[in-house]
Amino acid sequence: MTTPTPEPVELLSAAEQHCLDLTVELWNTMVREVIGGERSSHGDRSELASKIHDIQHMIMSQAAARAYPRIFRLLGGSVATEETV
């Protein structure tokens, strides 16, 4: 007997998903067209990856903020209180 696969849940808005897609585009453009191939390129790619991951984490934190509004806040928002939830 097989277990039915649950329906996927949309955790990010269309705008948030678009922002994540833009980080992929930024990475691809930077490594293909901007960062050269000399000795420092590995370090530069590593530094870029770190910065892009920071941006991705900010975007993905939106889902956690919606799920746990008393613990996390939406970007530009405030942590919810008893009165606001």
MOPAC internal coordinates of N, CA, C and O (Angstrom, degrees):
PM7 1SCF
backbone

  N    0.0000 0     0.00 0     0.00 0    0    0    0
  C    1.4475 1     0.00 0     0.00 0    1    0    0
  C    1.5276 1   108.72 1     0.00 0    2    1    0
  O    1.2310 1   120.74 1   -45.89 1    3    2    1
  N    1.2951 1   116.18 1   134.11 1    3    2    1
  C    1.4660 1   120.11 1   179.89 1    5    3    2
  C    1.5179 1   110.37 1  -100.36 1    6    5    3
  O    1.2310 1   121.90 1   -33.42 1    7    6    5
  N    1.3045 1   113.97 1   146.58 1    7    6    5
  C    1.4607 1   120.43 1   177.09 1    9    7    6
  C    1.5190 1   108.36 1   -85.93 1   10    9    7
  O    1.2310 1   119.68 1   -48.31 1   11   10    9
  N    1.3219 1   118.22 1   131.69 1   11   10    9
  C    1.4691 1   119.21 1   179.46 1   13   11   10
  C    1.5240 1   110.83 1   -64.03 1   14   13   11
  O    1.2310 1   121.35 1   -38.07 1   15   14   13
  N    1.3069 1   115.03 1   141.93 1   15   14   13
  C    1.4612 1   121.19 1   177.74 1   17   15   14
  C    1.5158 1   108.95 1   -77.54 1   18   17   15
  O    1.2310 1   120.08 1   -52.66 1   19   18   17
  N    1.3429 1   117.46 1   127.34 1   19   18   17
  C    1.4681 1   118.64 1   179.87 1   21   19   18
  C    1.5224 1   111.18 1   -67.24 1   22   21   19
  O    1.2310 1   121.27 1   -28.73 1   23   22   21
  N    1.3002 1   115.17 1   151.27 1   23   22   21
  C    1.4588 1   120.59 1   176.20 1   25   23   22
  C    1.5266 1   109.11 1   -66.57 1   26   25   23
  O    1.2310 1   119.72 1   -40.37 1   27   26   25
  N    1.3407 1   118.15 1   139.63 1   27   26   25
  C    1.4574 1   119.32 1   178.04 1   29   27   26
  C    1.5263 1   111.06 1   -65.59 1   30   29   27
  O    1.2310 1   121.18 1   -33.40 1   31   30   29
  N    1.3023 1   115.34 1   146.60 1   31   30   29
  C    1.4565 1   122.11 1   178.97 1   33   31   30
  C    1.5224 1   107.61 1  -105.83 1   34   33   31
  O    1.2310 1   120.63 1   -48.27 1   35   34   33
  N    1.3236 1   116.41 1   131.73 1   35   34   33
  C    1.4579 1   120.69 1   177.44 1   37   35   34
  C    1.5217 1   108.37 1   -78.47 1   38   37   35
  O    1.2310 1   120.27 1   -73.27 1   39   38   37
  N    1.3146 1   117.09 1   106.73 1   39   38   37
  C    1.4513 1   121.15 1  -178.03 1   41   39   38
  C    1.5236 1   112.79 1   -92.70 1   42   41   39
  O    1.2310 1   120.56 1   157.55 1   43   42   41
  N    1.3109 1   116.53 1   -22.45 1   43   42   41
  C    1.4610 1   121.39 1  -179.68 1   45   43   42
  C    1.5164 1   109.59 1  -118.20 1   46   45   43
  O    1.2310 1   120.91 1   -32.53 1   47   46   45
  N    1.3104 1   115.87 1   147.47 1   47   46   45
  C    1.4606 1   120.15 1   176.45 1   49   47   46
  C    1.5298 1   109.01 1   -71.63 1   50   49   47
  O    1.2310 1   120.90 1   -12.62 1   51   50   49
  N    1.3104 1   115.88 1   167.38 1   51   50   49
  C    1.4675 1   120.46 1   177.35 1   53   51   50
  C    1.5284 1   110.46 1   -59.96 1   54   53   51
  O    1.2310 1   120.37 1   140.24 1   55   54   53
  N    1.3254 1   116.89 1   -39.76 1   55   54   53
  C    1.4700 1   120.60 1   179.27 1   57   55   54
  C    1.5255 1   111.09 1   -65.24 1   58   57   55
  O    1.2310 1   120.57 1   139.28 1   59   58   57
  N    1.3351 1   116.51 1   -40.72 1   59   58   57
  C    1.4662 1   120.08 1   178.89 1   61   59   58
  C    1.5243 1   110.65 1   -65.96 1   62   61   59
  O    1.2310 1   120.39 1   137.82 1   63   62   61
  N    1.3242 1   116.86 1   -42.18 1   63   62   61
  C    1.4635 1   120.06 1   177.51 1   65   63   62
  C    1.5268 1   110.33 1   -62.95 1   66   65   63
  O    1.2310 1   120.57 1   140.06 1   67   66   65
  N    1.3198 1   116.51 1   -39.94 1   67   66   65
  C    1.4648 1   120.64 1   177.19 1   69   67   66
  C    1.5324 1   110.20 1   -60.33 1   70   69   67
  O    1.2310 1   120.51 1   137.55 1   71   70   69
  N    1.3245 1   116.63 1   -42.45 1   71   70   69
  C    1.4653 1   120.18 1   178.40 1   73   71   70
  C    1.5254 1   110.94 1   -61.52 1   74   73   71
  O    1.2310 1   120.22 1   138.79 1   75   74   73
  N    1.3337 1   117.18 1   -41.21 1   75   74   73
  C    1.4687 1   119.40 1   176.21 1   77   75   74
  C    1.5195 1   110.99 1   -62.36 1   78   77   75
  O    1.2310 1   120.58 1   138.14 1   79   78   77
  N    1.3337 1   116.50 1   -41.86 1   79   78   77
  C    1.4653 1   119.94 1   177.39 1   81   79   78
  C    1.5258 1   111.06 1   -59.94 1   82   81   79
  O    1.2310 1   120.56 1   142.46 1   83   82   81
  N    1.3314 1   116.53 1   -37.54 1   83   82   81
  C    1.4650 1   120.36 1   178.40 1   85   83   82
  C    1.5231 1   111.68 1   -64.91 1   86   85   83
  O    1.2310 1   119.89 1   146.57 1   87   86   85
  N    1.3415 1   117.82 1   -33.43 1   87   86   85
  C    1.4641 1   118.87 1   177.67 1   89   87   86
  C    1.5284 1   110.71 1   -66.47 1   90   89   87
  O    1.2310 1   120.50 1   145.60 1   91   90   89
  N    1.3175 1   116.64 1   -34.40 1   91   90   89
  C    1.4663 1   120.59 1   176.27 1   93   91   90
  C    1.5235 1   109.60 1   -66.25 1   94   93   91
  O    1.2310 1   121.00 1   135.55 1   95   94   93
  N    1.3242 1   115.70 1   -44.45 1   95   94   93
  C    1.4619 1   120.07 1   178.28 1   97   95   94
  C    1.5267 1   110.90 1   -61.81 1   98   97   95
  O    1.2310 1   120.51 1   138.03 1   99   98   97
  N    1.3326 1   116.62 1   -41.97 1   99   98   97
  C    1.4645 1   120.53 1   177.99 1  101   99   98
  C    1.5187 1   110.52 1   -60.65 1  102  101   99
  O    1.2310 1   120.26 1   131.27 1  103  102  101
  N    1.3267 1   117.11 1   -48.73 1  103  102  101
  C    1.4603 1   120.60 1   179.17 1  105  103  102
  C    1.5259 1   110.77 1   -56.41 1  106  105  103
  O    1.2310 1   120.55 1   127.99 1  107  106  105
  N    1.3271 1   116.55 1   -52.01 1  107  106  105
  C    1.4663 1   120.27 1  -177.22 1  109  107  106
  C    1.5215 1   112.02 1   -59.70 1  110  109  107
  O    1.2310 1   119.99 1   136.97 1  111  110  109
  N    1.3121 1   117.62 1   -43.03 1  111  110  109
  C    1.4575 1   120.75 1   179.97 1  113  111  110
  C    1.5211 1   111.04 1   -66.17 1  114  113  111
  O    1.2310 1   120.51 1   135.68 1  115  114  113
  N    1.3091 1   116.63 1   -44.32 1  115  114  113
  C    1.4693 1   120.20 1  -179.55 1  117  115  114
  C    1.5268 1   111.85 1   -61.52 1  118  117  115
  O    1.2310 1   119.96 1   132.18 1  119  118  117
  N    1.3406 1   117.68 1   -47.82 1  119  118  117
  C    1.4653 1   118.93 1  -175.66 1  121  119  118
  C    1.5255 1   112.47 1   -75.65 1  122  121  119
  O    1.2310 1   120.03 1   153.86 1  123  122  121
  N    1.3180 1   117.55 1   -26.14 1  123  122  121
  C    1.4619 1   119.72 1  -179.87 1  125  123  122
  C    1.5192 1   113.36 1   -88.23 1  126  125  123
  O    1.2310 1   120.52 1   146.30 1  127  126  125
  N    1.3516 1   116.61 1   -33.70 1  127  126  125
  C    1.4601 1   118.88 1  -169.17 1  129  127  126
  C    1.5176 1   115.67 1  -122.56 1  130  129  127
  O    1.2310 1   119.81 1   165.64 1  131  130  129
  N    1.3236 1   117.97 1   -14.36 1  131  130  129
  C    1.4622 1   119.09 1  -174.21 1  133  131  130
  C    1.5271 1   112.02 1  -113.93 1  134  133  131
  O    1.2310 1   119.85 1   129.71 1  135  134  133
  N    1.3187 1   117.89 1   -50.29 1  135  134  133
  C    1.4632 1   121.15 1  -177.14 1  137  135  134
  C    1.5233 1   108.99 1   -78.83 1  138  137  135
  O    1.2310 1   121.08 1   -56.10 1  139  138  137
  N    1.3035 1   115.55 1   123.90 1  139  138  137
  C    1.4641 1   121.05 1   179.86 1  141  139  138
  C    1.5148 1   111.94 1   -71.18 1  142  141  139
  O    1.2310 1   120.57 1     3.84 1  143  142  141
  N    1.3025 1   116.51 1  -176.16 1  143  142  141
  C    1.4527 1   121.26 1  -175.26 1  145  143  142
  C    1.5153 1   114.52 1  -111.50 1  146  145  143
  O    1.2310 1   119.98 1  -161.41 1  147  146  145
  N    1.3125 1   117.64 1    18.59 1  147  146  145
  C    1.4607 1   119.18 1  -178.84 1  149  147  146
  C    1.5224 1   111.58 1   -82.13 1  150  149  147
  O    1.2310 1   120.48 1     9.20 1  151  150  149
  N    1.3237 1   116.69 1  -170.80 1  151  150  149
  C    1.4731 1   121.72 1  -170.84 1  153  151  150
  C    1.5206 1   114.02 1   -58.28 1  154  153  151
  O    1.2310 1   119.62 1   147.55 1  155  154  153
  N    1.2964 1   118.32 1   -32.45 1  155  154  153
  C    1.4695 1   120.59 1  -177.08 1  157  155  154
  C    1.5258 1   113.35 1   -84.02 1  158  157  155
  O    1.2310 1   119.95 1   177.66 1  159  158  157
  N    1.3191 1   117.69 1    -2.34 1  159  158  157
  C    1.4650 1   120.20 1  -173.78 1  161  159  158
  C    1.5316 1   112.38 1   -63.74 1  162  161  159
  O    1.2310 1   119.86 1   142.31 1  163  162  161
  N    1.3163 1   117.86 1   -37.69 1  163  162  161
  C    1.4647 1   119.77 1   180.00 1  165  163  162
  C    1.5299 1   110.23 1   -61.59 1  166  165  163
  O    1.2310 1   120.08 1   133.57 1  167  166  165
  N    1.3084 1   117.45 1   -46.43 1  167  166  165
  C    1.4576 1   120.98 1   178.70 1  169  167  166
  C    1.5107 1   112.11 1   -63.50 1  170  169  167
  O    1.2310 1   120.47 1   140.33 1  171  170  169
  N    1.3194 1   116.71 1   -39.67 1  171  170  169
  C    1.4609 1   120.49 1   179.39 1  173  171  170
  C    1.5230 1   111.28 1   -66.09 1  174  173  171
  O    1.2310 1   120.31 1   139.80 1  175  174  173
  N    1.3314 1   117.02 1   -40.20 1  175  174  173
  C    1.4711 1   120.04 1   176.34 1  177  175  174
  C    1.5251 1   110.79 1   -64.92 1  178  177  175
  O    1.2310 1   120.47 1   140.37 1  179  178  177
  N    1.3242 1   116.72 1   -39.63 1  179  178  177
  C    1.4720 1   120.02 1   178.06 1  181  179  178
  C    1.5222 1   111.20 1   -63.13 1  182  181  179
  O    1.2310 1   120.46 1   137.18 1  183  182  181
  N    1.3245 1   116.73 1   -42.82 1  183  182  181
  C    1.4650 1   120.53 1   178.79 1  185  183  182
  C    1.5252 1   110.63 1   -64.01 1  186  185  183
  O    1.2310 1   120.43 1   137.17 1  187  186  185
  N    1.3259 1   116.79 1   -42.83 1  187  186  185
  C    1.4598 1   120.94 1   178.00 1  189  187  186
  C    1.5247 1   110.46 1   -61.76 1  190  189  187
  O    1.2310 1   120.16 1   136.06 1  191  190  189
  N    1.3280 1   117.30 1   -43.94 1  191  190  189
  C    1.4675 1   120.73 1  -179.94 1  193  191  190
  C    1.5200 1   110.42 1   -58.93 1  194  193  191
  O    1.2310 1   120.42 1   139.18 1  195  194  193
  N    1.3139 1   116.79 1   -40.82 1  195  194  193
  C    1.4645 1   120.63 1   178.76 1  197  195  194
  C    1.5234 1   111.67 1   -61.27 1  198  197  195
  O    1.2310 1   120.55 1   135.68 1  199  198  197
  N    1.3107 1   116.56 1   -44.32 1  199  198  197
  C    1.4748 1   120.43 1  -179.38 1  201  199  198
  C    1.5293 1   110.51 1   -67.27 1  202  201  199
  O    1.2310 1   120.20 1   137.58 1  203  202  201
  N    1.3155 1   117.23 1   -42.42 1  203  202  201
  C    1.4643 1   120.15 1   179.59 1  205  203  202
  C    1.5249 1   110.11 1   -64.82 1  206  205  203
  O    1.2310 1   119.99 1   140.31 1  207  206  205
  N    1.3253 1   117.63 1   -39.69 1  207  206  205
  C    1.4639 1   119.88 1   177.43 1  209  207  206
  C    1.5221 1   111.08 1   -62.64 1  210  209  207
  O    1.2310 1   120.19 1   142.59 1  211  210  209
  N    1.3291 1   117.23 1   -37.41 1  211  210  209
  C    1.4692 1   119.80 1   176.14 1  213  211  210
  C    1.5251 1   110.63 1   -59.26 1  214  213  211
  O    1.2310 1   120.29 1   135.62 1  215  214  213
  N    1.3246 1   117.05 1   -44.38 1  215  214  213
  C    1.4660 1   121.06 1   179.17 1  217  215  214
  C    1.5227 1   110.28 1   -65.27 1  218  217  215
  O    1.2310 1   120.20 1   136.20 1  219  218  217
  N    1.3273 1   117.22 1   -43.80 1  219  218  217
  C    1.4644 1   120.75 1   179.24 1  221  219  218
  C    1.5260 1   111.22 1   -61.73 1  222  221  219
  O    1.2310 1   120.18 1   139.71 1  223  222  221
  N    1.3098 1   117.26 1   -40.29 1  223  222  221
  C    1.4635 1   120.32 1   178.61 1  225  223  222
  C    1.5273 1   111.15 1   -63.75 1  226  225  223
  O    1.2310 1   120.48 1   140.54 1  227  226  225
  N    1.3300 1   116.69 1   -39.46 1  227  226  225
  C    1.4694 1   119.64 1   176.59 1  229  227  226
  C    1.5190 1   110.71 1   -60.30 1  230  229  227
  O    1.2310 1   120.55 1   134.98 1  231  230  229
  N    1.3180 1   116.54 1   -45.02 1  231  230  229
  C    1.4639 1   120.85 1  -179.07 1  233  231  230
  C    1.5245 1   110.35 1   -64.45 1  234  233  231
  O    1.2310 1   120.61 1   132.59 1  235  234  233
  N    1.3267 1   116.43 1   -47.41 1  235  234  233
  C    1.4611 1   120.15 1  -176.74 1  237  235  234
  C    1.5264 1   112.23 1   -69.99 1  238  237  235
  O    1.2310 1   120.15 1   159.74 1  239  238  237
  N    1.3277 1   117.32 1   -20.26 1  239  238  237
  C    1.4655 1   119.50 1   177.83 1  241  239  238
  C    1.5244 1   111.39 1   -65.91 1  242  241  239
  O    1.2310 1   120.06 1   161.96 1  243  242  241
  N    1.3152 1   117.49 1   -18.04 1  243  242  241
  C    1.4600 1   120.84 1   178.01 1  245  243  242
  C    1.5325 1   111.07 1   -58.51 1  246  245  243
  O    1.2310 1   120.54 1   138.83 1  247  246  245
  N    1.3340 1   116.57 1   -41.17 1  247  246  245
  C    1.4669 1   120.47 1  -179.66 1  249  247  246
  C    1.5296 1   110.20 1   -63.21 1  250  249  247
  O    1.2310 1   120.07 1   137.52 1  251  250  249
  N    1.3139 1   117.47 1   -42.48 1  251  250  249
  C    1.4656 1   120.73 1   178.39 1  253  251  250
  C    1.5243 1   110.83 1   -65.03 1  254  253  251
  O    1.2310 1   120.30 1   141.23 1  255  254  253
  N    1.3203 1   117.03 1   -38.77 1  255  254  253
  C    1.4717 1   120.57 1   179.97 1  257  255  254
  C    1.5219 1   111.23 1   -65.24 1  258  257  255
  O    1.2310 1   120.29 1   142.90 1  259  258  257
  N    1.3188 1   117.06 1   -37.10 1  259  258  257
  C    1.4676 1   119.15 1   177.59 1  261  259  258
  C    1.5286 1   110.95 1   -70.71 1  262  261  259
  O    1.2310 1   120.36 1   143.90 1  263  262  261
  N    1.3398 1   116.92 1   -36.10 1  263  262  261
  C    1.4638 1   120.73 1  -179.08 1  265  263  262
  C    1.5247 1   112.09 1   -74.41 1  266  265  263
  O    1.2310 1   120.12 1   146.75 1  267  266  265
  N    1.3221 1   117.38 1   -33.25 1  267  266  265
  C    1.4673 1   122.41 1  -176.03 1  269  267  266
  C    1.5270 1   110.59 1  -131.70 1  270  269  267
  O    1.2310 1   119.79 1  -111.01 1  271  270  269
  N    1.3256 1   118.00 1    68.99 1  271  270  269
  C    1.4679 1   120.63 1  -173.47 1  273  271  270
  C    1.5276 1   114.65 1   -66.72 1  274  273  271
  O    1.2310 1   120.00 1   162.79 1  275  274  273
  N    1.3249 1   117.61 1   -17.21 1  275  274  273
  C    1.4743 1   119.68 1   178.60 1  277  275  274
  C    1.5267 1   111.59 1   -86.21 1  278  277  275
  O    1.2310 1   120.47 1   170.67 1  279  278  277
  N    1.3260 1   116.71 1    -9.33 1  279  278  277
  C    1.4690 1   121.09 1  -178.62 1  281  279  278
  C    1.5221 1   111.20 1  -110.83 1  282  281  279
  O    1.2310 1   120.93 1   137.00 1  283  282  281
  N    1.3415 1   115.83 1   -43.00 1  283  282  281
  C    1.4594 1   121.57 1  -176.14 1  285  283  282
  C    1.5192 1   109.37 1  -118.74 1  286  285  283
  O    1.2310 1   120.62 1   -21.42 1  287  286  285
  N    1.3117 1   116.42 1   158.58 1  287  286  285
  C    1.4596 1   120.61 1   179.06 1  289  287  286
  C    1.5172 1   109.89 1  -118.48 1  290  289  287
  O    1.2310 1   121.33 1   -30.43 1  291  290  289
  N    1.3258 1   115.06 1   149.57 1  291  290  289
  C    1.4517 1   120.69 1   172.25 1  293  291  290
  C    1.5229 1   108.71 1   -68.61 1  294  293  291
  O    1.2310 1   120.48 1   -28.79 1  295  294  293
  N    1.3032 1   116.69 1   151.21 1  295  294  293
  C    1.4629 1   119.68 1   176.84 1  297  295  294
  C    1.5179 1   109.25 1   -56.17 1  298  297  295
  O    1.2310 1   120.41 1   -51.45 1  299  298  297
  N    1.3009 1   116.83 1   128.55 1  299  298  297
  C    1.4506 1   122.21 1  -178.54 1  301  299  298
  C    1.5047 1   114.44 1    81.97 1  302  301  299
  O    1.2310 1   120.20 1  -178.40 1  303  302  301
  N    1.3344 1   117.22 1     1.60 1  303  302  301
  C    1.4499 1   121.41 1  -176.36 1  305  303  302
  C    1.5160 1   112.20 1  -111.66 1  306  305  303
  O    1.2310 1   121.41 1    18.21 1  307  306  305
  N    1.3331 1   114.91 1  -161.79 1  307  306  305
  C    1.4513 1   123.07 1   179.44 1  309  307  306
  C    1.5186 1   109.27 1  -130.02 1  310  309  307
  O    1.2310 1   121.02 1   -23.79 1  311  310  309
  N    1.3222 1   115.65 1   156.21 1  311  310  309
  C    1.4599 1   119.66 1   173.69 1  313  311  310
  C    1.5233 1   107.64 1   -66.44 1  314  313  311
  O    1.2310 1   120.39 1   -46.51 1  315  314  313
  N    1.3248 1   116.86 1   133.49 1  315  314  313
  C    1.4661 1   121.41 1  -177.19 1  317  315  314
  C    1.5186 1   110.52 1   -69.75 1  318  317  315
  O    1.2310 1   121.39 1   -30.40 1  319  318  317
  N    1.3008 1   114.95 1   149.60 1  319  318  317
  C    1.4718 1   121.62 1   174.59 1  321  319  318
  C    1.5165 1   107.17 1  -113.16 1  322  321  319
  O    1.2310 1   120.57 1    -4.42 1  323  322  321
  N    1.3046 1   116.52 1   175.58 1  323  322  321
  C    1.4689 1   121.02 1   178.07 1  325  323  322
  C    1.5319 1   111.42 1   -53.69 1  326  325  323
  O    1.2310 1   120.11 1   142.52 1  327  326  325
  N    1.3279 1   117.40 1   -37.48 1  327  326  325
  C    1.4621 1   121.26 1  -177.06 1  329  327  326
  C    1.5181 1   112.64 1   -72.73 1  330  329  327
  O    1.2310 1   120.13 1   153.98 1  331  330  329
  N    1.3463 1   117.36 1   -26.02 1  331  330  329
  C    1.4743 1   119.67 1  -173.82 1  333  331  330
  C    1.5224 1   112.81 1   -98.68 1  334  333  331
  O    1.2310 1   119.68 1   172.99 1  335  334  333
  N    1.3226 1   118.21 1    -7.01 1  335  334  333
  C    1.4693 1   119.89 1  -178.42 1  337  335  334
  C    1.5058 1   109.85 1   -96.85 1  338  337  335
  O    1.2310 1   120.10 1   180.00 1  339  338  337

